[in-house]
Each structure stands twice: as structure tokens, then as C-alpha cells.
Amino acid sequence: MNRFCVATAVGVLMGLSGGTFALAGEPDAERQAVILEMVTGVCGMCHGADLSGGLGPALTPEALKGKDAAAVAEIILNGRPDTPMAPFAGVLNTDDAAWLARKLKSGIGH
């Protein structure tokens, strides 16, 4: 994914988020729906529509088995330097990322 694609993805996410974030704890049901929409629409651009991999690695429970949810959340928030994985800390807060990491590890169920 080039810089244009990353910028586009972040723009889409900002539109999905409405610029608001949950303040603490687990995201509410509405926010969870927004995050899941982001996963299928934005994350799927690199990780595959079914999250089985593409430009980015698979994000299935099998692929994430043995990976700590906190480490997955950190990658979501901070990205991976020198890779196309952009940081999403400007779009997701720590609670959002922690919830998403747990959800990915247990299976989103497309």
C-alpha cells in the first residue's frame, strides 16, 4: 500500500469515526459496529476481505494464535515501521484497539 492508499484509509476511518471516540472501557455497541465496518472496509484492503491475508498478513484466529492481544493492539495503534501498516492511533483509542485485538483473536465471523 502506498502513502496515498494509507492517507485514503485514514480519511475513510475518520469519516467512519465521526471524530469521536469512547473514553474508557469497552466500546459501546455503536462504536463496535463502526470498528467492524472499518475492519471489513479498510483493513480488508491489505489483509484481504476475509482477513486471510493479502499484502498484509492474515488476521484470522489461527494466524493470531499464540500472539498476545496487547501486542496486536499495539500494532493496530502504532503500525509497523518500514511496512505499509499505518498507525491507527489517530482513529482508534486504546480501548478500541484492545477490543479489536480480542475480537480478531476470537474471530470476527464474516
Secondary structure, 3 states (H helix, E strand, C coil): CCHHHHHHHHHHHHHHHCCCCCCCCCCCHHHHHHHHHHHHHHHHHHHCCCCCCCCCCCCCHHHHCCCCHHHHHHHHHHCCCCCCCCCCCCCCCHHHHHHHHHHHHHCCCC
